[in-house]
Amino acid sequence: MIRLKDIAEKAGVSLMTVSKALRDGPDVSAETKTRIKLLAQQMGYMPDSTAQGLRNRKTKLFGLAISSMTNPVFARIVLALEGKAYELGYEVLLAQTLNIPEREEACIRRFLSRRVDGLFISPVYRMATEARIYQEVQTRGVPTVILGHPVAFCSQFVSVQSEDLLSSYVATEHLLSLGHKRIAFLTGPPASPWSEERLEGYRRAMRAADVEVDDKLVFQAGRSIEDGAKAALQMINESCDATAVQAVNDLTAVGCAEVLLQNGLRIPKDMSVVGFGNVLLSEHGPVPLTTVSQAKFRLGVAAMETMLQLLRGARPESKRLPAELVVRASSGTPPATPGLRQSKNAEHIEAHD
């Protein structure tokens, strides 16, 4: 391993001069700095970031905890955060919580043991109003940005999130404008505020249009393609009279659409389908999905901007970024007769479910 002493001997200068040159010290000439940095590069010198961190109490590390690396919503958020961190000379430690509170606590504790300069956390939502690990993070004074909705157990931290309620309202309004009155809604996990806001946006849009909100058209789904498929099977088996489906996210919408297509229903001729998120899959499925486009990359950029303010000692405001409706081929005018009631496969599905 190349040491500063080796560079000093090669350059014919003191150890202190090499140290100052590599740290851009003001009392070393520009010519000497250039010569020493070039020599260090040629010799393969790698600075000891741990030792530097002990000296200046900065590790140049951020901890980033997300639900799952397979969740497509986080792809561009992570891309933005890592890109900005790289520009600033930081590294990002990435961990996935799998939506398990105990795993989330373990991930955060590992970050704290590495003395990260800041934390980005997509919380594991639960019904509890307090969470010990978040209290510990606050006590330690670690700059923290919540990626998502702040709820009771993490409300002490600044957050960056998308505008879910209003965006869901706009999606429902789109279906209503096409003439749909019987709109089914596939909900997400019950404890998740983003799921609750999207459901509330749907309900408000229906009420604003003087259309009855029928709880029989609200189906408990989840967050995955498999969850959406199960909800679609339930709709078919119950001979649901909906002419459109609004899903809590794109994955459940895709799962629902696949089942509808497999059972002879045409999208949007027999059933319109709308998602939320605008992940890559939504545009390239069998029927391009009408959806709400979240500003995922901008969320990552906004989160890093917020973190930099925290590192400077400021207390920035939480941010809600607007989303916009993207209309594609999966939404159209309602059929004369609800498509699910026309399906001749309902009994066949029930027999194999």
N, C-alpha and C positions, 0 to 999 in steps of 0.2 A: 504494500500500500504506500502510495506516494504521500510524504509528509511535507509540511511547510518548510521544515529544515532542509529537505532535499532540494526544494525549489530555490531556497536562499543560497545554498552552496553552488548550484548550477548558475544562478544569476550573479553571484558575487556580491550579494547585498546581505544586510542583516535580516534576521528572522522577523523583527518588528516591522521592517520595511515591506516585506512580503505580505505580512498580515494586514497592514494598512492599505497596501495597493489592492489586495483582493476585496477589501471592504470599502474601496473608493474613499479612503481617508483624504482629507483636504491638504495635508502637509506632505503629499507625495506628488511629484510632477506627473503630468499627463503622459509624457514619454515613458517614464519608468513604469507607470501603471500598465500601459499598453504592452510593454516588453514582458513584464512579469505575468500578466494574464495570458498572453500568448504562450509563454513557456509552460505555465501551469496546465494549459489545455493540451499542449503537445506531450507533456509528461503523464497525462491522464489523471490529474489531481481531482479528487471529489471532496468537496467540503463536508465536514461532519455536522449535519443539521441538528443532531441531538445536542452536541456540545454548544452550538450556536444558540439553541433554544434555552439551555441552562444559563447562558450568559445574559441574554436579553429578555428572558421570560416569555419568549414567543416561539411557538413550534412551527408556525406557518402551516398548520394543519386545520382542516375543517372536518367535522363529523357530519355525515348525511345519512339519516335513517328513513327509508321508504318502506312501503308495505311489501312490495315484491318486485324483483328485477324483471319479471315477466309482464308486469302491468304496463301496457303501452302508453298510458297517460304520463308516466314518469320519464319516458325515454327522452323527450325534448327538454323537460325540466332539468334532468341530470346533465344533458348536453350543454345547456346554457350555464348551469352552475359550475361545471368542471372547466368549461372554456374560460369563463371570467376568472375563476380561481387560478388557472394556469397563467393568465395574463398578469395577475397580481403576485405571482411567485408562490402560490399556495398549492398544497396537495389536498385532495378530498378522500377521506376514508369512507367507504360506502358499506352500508349494512342493510339487510332486509329483516323486517319484524314479522312478516307473515301474518300480520294482524293478531298477534298473540301478545298480550300485555307483559307476560313474564320475559318473553324474548326481547321485547322492546326495552325493558329495563336493563337486561344484560347487555344489549348493544350500546345503550347510552353510557353504561358504566365502563365499558371498554374504551369508548371515546374519552371519557373523563380521565381514565388511567393513562391515556396517551397525551393528556394535557392539551387537548385541542383548543385553538383560539376561539372557536365558535361552533355552534350546532345548528343544523337545519333538520327539522323533524316533521315528518308526516305522521300525526298521532294515530295510535291505535285507539279508536273511540270505544268507550264503554260507558255504562250507566253511572259509575261512581263519580262523585263530585271532587274527589281528591285522588292524587296519585303520588306516592312517596318519591319516586325518582324525579318528577318535575319540581317538587318542593326542594329537593337536594340541589338540582341544577340552579334554581333561583337563589338558594343560600350561597352557593359557590360564586354566584355572579357571572356565570358563563354566558356571553352574548348568544341569544337563541332566537331563531326565526321559525315560526310554525308555518308549515306548508299545508294550508287548509284552514278549516273553520276553527276558531278558538272556542272551546267549551269550558265548563267550570274548572276542570282539573289543569288546564293549560292556559287559562285566560290572562294570566299575569305576563304572558309573552306577546310580543308583536307578531302579527301574522300577515301572510300574503295568500290570497285566495281568489277564486273566480266568482263571478256574480251568478250564483246558481238559481236563486228564486226567480229573478226577472227573466233570465235566459230560458228557463223551463216554461214560464208564462208565454213567452214569444213562440216557443215550439207548439204549445197547445193552441195558441191563437192562430197559427198557420193551419193546423188541421181544421179548426172551426171555420176558417175563411174558405176552405175547400168544400164545406158543407157537412162535415162530420158532426154528429151529435152524440153518438155512442162511442166514446174514446176510452179504451182500456189503458191502464197504467201499470207498468211492471216496476215495483218499488225495489229499493236496495236494502242493505242491512239496517235493521230498526234503530240501532244506536248511532248511526252515522248522520251527522247534521247535514252533509251535502245531499243525502238521500231524502231527508225530511224537507229540505228547502225545495228540492225539485218536485216533490209531491205537492207541496203547498203552492208552488207556482202553477201547477196543473189545475189544482182546485180553484185558485183565484181566477184563472182565465175562464174556466167553465162558469163560475158564478157571474163573472162580469158579462158573459154572453147570455145570461139567463138560461143556462143549460143545467139540468139537474146533475149533481155529483152523486153517482150511484156507487156505493162502496162495493157492490158486487163486481164492478169493473176494475177494482184495484186488486192486483195479484202480487203476493209476496214472491219476489224473485231472489235477487242477490246482486252479485257483481260480475259473474262469469258467463261465458257462452253456455255452459251446461245449465246454469240457473235459468237463463233465458229460454232454453229448449224445454225445460221442465214446466215453466210457466205457460208456454205455448201449448203443450200437451194438455195442461189443465183447462185452458181456454177452450180447446177443441172438444174435450170430453164433456165439458159442461154446456156445449152448444152455445157459447157466449154470443150475444147479438152485437158485439162491437164491430165497427167498420174500420177502425184504426187502432193502432197500438203505439203508445208513447213509452219508451223504455228509459230507465234511470241512467243507463250508460250505453255506449255503443256495443259492448260485448254481449250484454243481455239482448239488445236489439238484434244482433247478428244471429245469436242462438235461436231466438224466436222466429226470425225470418227463415232460417234453414228448415225448421220443422214445418212451417206453413207451406213452403215450397215442396218439401218432400211429400206432403199430403194433398197435393193437387191444387193448392190455392195460389192464385196469381197475385203478385205484388207489383203495382198498387191496385190492380183492377178489382180484386176481391177484398184486399186488406192493405191499408197503408201502414207503413212502419217508420217510426222516427226514433232516432237515438240521441245520445248526448256525449260530446267529447271530441268528435272528429279525429279519431285515431286512424292510422293508415289503413287498417282493415276495412273501415267503413266505406271507403271510396272504391275498393277493389273486390268487393264481394259479388255474388251472383247478380244482385240488384244494388247499384250504388245507393248508399243510405243518406236520406235527409237527416241532418243532425245539427247539433249546436257545436260550433267550433270554439273550444277553449283556447285561450292564449297561452299555451303551455310553455313555449320558449320565453315569452315575455314574463311569465310567472317566475321562471328561473332567474332572469335578469333582474326583475324587481326584488326578488329575495336576496340576491347578492348586494344590490344597492342598499337595501335595508340593513344587511349585515355590516357593511362598511360604515354606515352611520352609527350603528351600535358600537363598533370598535373605536370610533372617534369620541365616544362618550355621549352621543346624542340619544334622544328618545323619539324615534320616528313614529309616525302614525301607521296603523295597520292599513293594508291596501286591498281593495276589491277590484279586480280587473274585469271589464265587460267581455262578454262573449257574443258571437253573432250566429244567426241561423244560416245554414248552408243547405239550399234546396237541391235535391238530386231526384233520382228516378223512383224512389220508394214511396213517395207520397202523391196521391191524386184524389180525384173526386170519389165519393162513396158509391158503392154498388146499390142497385135497387133493393136487393135482398142481402142481408148480412152474409158474407162469404162462409163463415164458420158453420152457419146453419145449413148451407148448401152442401157442405162436405159430406161425402158418402163414406168417408173412412173413419168416422168417429167411433163406431162400434169395433172396427178392426184395431184401432189404436188402443181402446180400452182393454181389449182382450190381451194385448201384448205389453201393456204398461206394467 
